[in-house]
Amino acid sequence: MFNHARRGAPCRRASPACTAFYVRSLRRGFRLGRVKSSSAVLPILVIFALVWSAIVLALDFFIAGQIAGGWRSRSFAEAPGHVRSSTLTRHVGKHVSYTADLVYEYTVDGRTFTGSKVRYGGWSSSSGRAQDLVDAHPAGSATVVRFDPADPSEAVLEPGLSGQNLFTTILLAPFNVIMLAIWVGVVSAIRASKSAPIAGGVSIFESALETRVRLPRMTAHGAGLMALGGFSFLTIFLVAIGTDMDPSIRTVCAAWAGIVGLSALIFARRWRRIQSGAEDLVLDQGSRALTLPRTFGRKESVTVSFREVKDATVVKVERANRRRRASYTWEPTIQFKDGRREETLADWRSNEKAEAFTAWLREKIGLPAAN
C-alpha cells in the first residue's frame, strides 16, 4: 500500500564514539517494541537483553557490595597495627594512573593478620592522592586498623563511604537505563507478536462524538528515563575531569541532585505536553472533522473536514545512519483533494502497525478500503 518513498537526511556524525554508542543503544532499546516481531527476531532480542542484563546486574551487585562494605566498616573495631610495605605504583596504558600499594599487619586477640585494603571501593587515581596515602602510611610506621569483629581477617585503614564509592552509581546509571529500555522494548515486542493490536496499538480515547488517538511518540516515562541516562553520562565526564576521578561525597550528592532534578523537569514537561492533547489526532464525528497533532513541524492545530481528505496511505522513508547503512520507517500520511502538502501523522519501525493504523483511520473517516 506504499504510494511512494522518500529519503531522509543522513544522521550527523557524533564526535565522541562513546556518546554515539550510548545514544544508539538507548534509542534502540526504546524502539525494540516498534520493530517487526517474528519468531526469528524475538529470540535474538531476548538473548541480547539477557546477556546485557547479566553483565550490568553483575556490576551492580559488585558495586552494591562495595558500598555496603564501606557503610558497614563505619562500625568496625580498632586494632593496633604497623605498615610492612608502602609503595607508589605507576600504571601506564591509555592514561597514566597511580595506586598506593600498602601491606599492613594487625593483631586481634593474640592472632596476627595481614591486610592490604585501604578502603572499600576506590581505584587508581592521580599521583597526588596515591602519594598522600604512601606518605601517611610509610613502611614501618604504626597505624590503626579497623577490622570486622565477625571476621577479623576483613580490615581497612579508612572506614566509611567515600566519594568514589558513590560515584560508581553514576558510572553505571547509563547502562542500567539502557537495560531497562531494552526490556521495555522486548516486552512490547512479545505482546505484539501474540496478537495484532487494534489500529497498530495506539491509545484510543472515545467519547460520544469525539475520538482521540495518542500516536506513537516518546512517552513521558521514556523521556525521563532517557534524560536520566543522558545526564548521568554527561556528569561522568564533568565530575571525572573536575575532581581527577576522586570526588567528595558532597560533590557526588550534588551531581545526583542535578541529574534527578533535570530528569524530573524533562519528565514533567513531556507529561504536560502529552496530557494537553497537543499531540493527539482528534476525530470529531459530529462535525466530521479531523484535527491533526502538533507534531512533524506543525506548530498550530490544523483542522480539516473529512470531505477534504483524498487518501490515507503509508509512506516508506529511508534514512541513512552515520555508516551510510539504510534503515526504514513507515509513516501514515494523508493527502488532500485540493493538492495541498500532504501531512504526516506518525512514524513506525513496523510496516504492519503503520498499515493497521492507516486501515483503521480510513474506515473512521469514510475512505474506501485500500486495494
N, C-alpha and C positions, 0 to 999 in steps of 0.2 A: 504494500500500500504506500510505498515511497513515491512522492511526486517529484522530488529532485534531491540532490545532495549538494552541500556546500562545505568548503574547507575553512576551518577556524585558524586563527593566528597561532603560530608556534609559541610554546611556553618560553618565557625568558630564562636564560641560563643563570642558575643560582651560583653565587661566588663561593661560599664555603660548602664543601662537599657534605659535611655533617649536617648543615642546615637543610640542604636539599634532601638528604636521606630522611631526616625527621619529618619534613613536610610531606614527602611522598608516602612514607609509611602511615602517617596519621590519616591522610586523605583516603588512602586505600582501605584502611580499616573502617572508616565511616561509610565507604561506598560498597563494601562487600555485599551488603544486603540489597544493592541495586544492580548487581551483575546477574547475568543469566545463570540460573541454578540448574544443574544437571547431575545425574548420578556420577559422572566422571569428575566434575569440578568440585562438588561438595566435599568428598573425602580429602582432596588436596588442601582445601581451605581449613578443614578441621585439623589435619595433621600439622599444618603450618601454625595454627593457633595453639595447638598443644605444645609444640616444640618451643615457640616463643614464650609461652606462659611458663613452661618448665624452667627455662633459663632465668626469666625475670623473677619468678617466685623464689627460686633458689638464692638469687642475690638479695631479695627482700628478706628472706629468712636469715641469711648471714648477717645482714646489716642490723636487723632487729635484735639478733643475739648480741652484737657488739654494743648496741645502745642499752639493752637490758643489763649487760655486764657492767657497763660504766655506771648506770644508775645503782646497781647492787653494790658496787665497790665503795660507795659512799659510807656504807656501814661496816666495811672490813675492819678487822682488828689490826693493831700495830705490833710490829716486832722489830728488834734491833737487827741491823744487817750491815754488810760492808760490800763495796763495789770491787769485784775481782778484775774486771776489764772495762774499759770505756774508750771506744774508738769512733771516729767520724768516717763513714764510708761514702764514697762518691760513686754514683751510678750514672753511666753515660749511655744514652740512647738517642731518641729524637730530641730529648731535652735532658739537661744535667740536673740531677736531684741528689739529695743527701739524706742519710739516716744516721741516727745515733745508735750504735750497737753497744748495749750495756749488758753485762752479766754480773749478777749480784747473788750473795748468799745471805740467808737469814735463819734464825733458829726459833723453833716453836716447840715448847715442852721438851726441850733437850734434843730434838731432831733437827738436823740441818737440811735445808732445802736450797735449791738453786733456781733462780728465775732470770728471765730476760725481757719480760713485758714491762714497758714503761707505763702504758695505759691501754684501755680497751679502745679498739679502733685506731684511726690515725694511719698515716702513710708517709712516704718520703716527701721531704719539703725542702725549703731553701737551706743554704748552708748556715744562715744566721740562727734559725730555730734549732737545727740539729747541733750546731756548735754550742749553743746555750745549754743544751742538755748535757753534753760532754763536759763542759766547764762546771756545771752544777754538780756533776757526779764523777769526779776524777777517779781513776783507778786507785784502790787502797783507801778511799775515804769511807767514813762511816755514814750510814743513811738509815732512814726509817722506811720499813717495808710494810705495806698494807696487804693482809692476806685474808682469805675466806676462812672463817672458823670452821665451816663444814667441810672444807677441803683445803688444808694448809698449803698444798702444793700450788694452789692458784693464788697469784700475788701480782701486785702492780706497785709502781713507785708513785704514780699520780692518780689517785682515785677520783671518781666522779665523771660526769659527762664533759665533753669538750666540743668546741665549735665544729671540729672535723667530724665528730660522731653525727651531729645533726645535719651537717652539710651533705652527707651521703644521701639523706632523704630527698634533697633537691636533685642530686645527680640521677637518682632512679625514677623521679617523677615522670619525665617524658616517656620512658619505656613502659611504665605502668599505664599511662594514658593510652599508648598505642595498643597495649594488651587488651584494655577494656574496649577500645574501639573495634578491634578485630573480632572480639567475641560478640559484640552487639551486631556486627555485620553477619557473622556466622549464624547466629540465632535467627536473624531476619531471613537469611538465605534458606535455612532449613524450613522455616514456616512457609516461605513462598513455594518451596518445592513440593509441599504436601497438598496444597490446594491453590487454585487460581483465585487471587483476591479480586473483589469487585472493583471495577474502574482502576485497575492497576495498583490497588492497595492504598489509595489516597483516603484521607479522613473526610467524611461527608457529614454535614450537619443540615438536617432538613427541618423546615417548619411548614406551615400551611401553604404559603405561596413562594417561599424562598429556599433555595438550596445553596449552601456554602461548601466549597471544595478547598481543602487545605492541600495545596500542591507540594511536591517534594522539594524542599529547600532545607538548609541547615536548621535543625531544631535548637531550641534554647539550651537544652542539656548538652547537645553536641557542640554548640558554640562555646559554652562554658568549659567543657572538658578540653576542647582544642586550645582555648586560651590558657588553661591551667598548664597544659604541656608546653605550649609555646613560651609562656613567660618563665616557666621553670628552666627551659632550655637556654633562654637568653640570660637568666640570672646566674646560671652556672659560670658563664664566661665573665660576667661583671664581678661576681664575688671572687672567683679564682684569680683574676688579674689584680683586683683591688687589694686582696689580702695575701697574695702569694700562696694560695691554696691552704691557708691556715686561719680561717675566720674565727672570730669570737662567737660565743653563744648569742650575744646580743645582736650581732650582725646577721646571723642565720635567722633568728626570730624576726628581725625586721624584714629580711628578704622574703620569708614565708608570708608575713603580713601583707607585703606588697603584691605577691603572687596571687594570694587568695582574694585580696580586695579588688584587684584589677579583673580577675576572672569572674568574680561575682558581679562586677559592674557590666561586663560584656554579656553575661547571662541575663541580667535584668533588662538590659537594652533590647536584647533579642526577644525575650519573653514579651515585653511590652509591644514590640513590633508585631509579633505573631498574634497576640491577643487583640490588637487593634483591628484585625481583619484586613489590613492593607495588602496582604499577600494572598488573600483568598480570591478564588474565582467565584463570582456570585451569579446565580441564575434566578432571575425574577420571573416566575411563571405567570404572575398577574399581569405585568406589563410586557411580557415576552421580550425581556431584555437581558443582556449579558454584560456584566461589569468585569473587566479584566484586572488581574492582580497588578500591583505596582512593583513589578519585577521586570527583568530583561530590558532595562533602560527606561521603563515607564515611570515618570516622576509623579504623574497625576492619574487619578482613576479615569479609565476610558470605558464608556458605556455604549453598547451598540445593540440594535434591535436584532432579534433572531432572523428577521427577513433580510438583513444586510449581509448575513454570513453566506458566502458562496460554498465553502467547503471546509472541512477539518481533516487534516492529514498529518502524517508523521514524517518529519524531515530527518534524514540521516546526516549527521555532522561529523566530519573527520577532523581530528585535532592531532597535531604533531607535538611530541614531547621534546625535551632538550636533546635527546638522542635521535631525533627525527623518526621515531617509530610511531606509526599511526595508531590512534585509539578512536573509538566512536561513541557518540551519544545519540539518542533518539529524542527529537523534540516535537511534541504535539503542537501544531501550528494551525491557525485559522486564516483563511483568505476571504476577501470581501468582493461583493459584486461590482462595486464602483472602481475596482482596480487599485485601491489604496495599498499601502505597505502591509504585508502580512504580519501577524502578531504571534510571537512565540509564547506559549503558556507555561511550559515546564521543560525539564530535560531529565532523561533516564539513561542509565547504562544498560538497561534491559529493553530490547525491542518489544518483547511480549507485553511488558507493563505499559509501555507507551501506546501500543496498539489497543490494549484493553481499555485504557482511559479514553482514547480517541473514539472508540466504538461507543462507549457509554455516553460521551458528550454529543456525538452525532444523534443518538437516539433522543437525548434530552431536548435538543434544540430543533428536532424535526427534520434532520437531513436524512436522505436515504442511506441505507447500509452500503458500505464500500464494497466494490467487487473484489 
